[in-house]
């Protein structure tokens, strides 16, 4: 089996783009309160908390991904497949956040 090297920079850029899209989709689930009362704001606290927790988690994932890929010179096809699997599962975060 031939070893295929994937362009490291393109894989990192693709991952960055996907994570940015996921974060954007998550924020679309937030709604403005229907008024300025405490009750109206309380209705939006759970979705806001879910968004903040998910945002922090994805930010941590992005930073970890960056630090793992920094010392790499080449990315094998296996690493590419694992990265795509990671993105598949992370893309489900907006569904769980909603």
Buried (B, 14 or more C-beta within 10 A) or exposed (E): EEEEEBEBEEBBEBBEEBBEEBBEBBEEBEEEBEEEEEEEEEEBEEBBEBBEEBBEEBEEBBEEBEEEBEEEEEBEEEBBEEBEEBBEEBBEBBEEBE
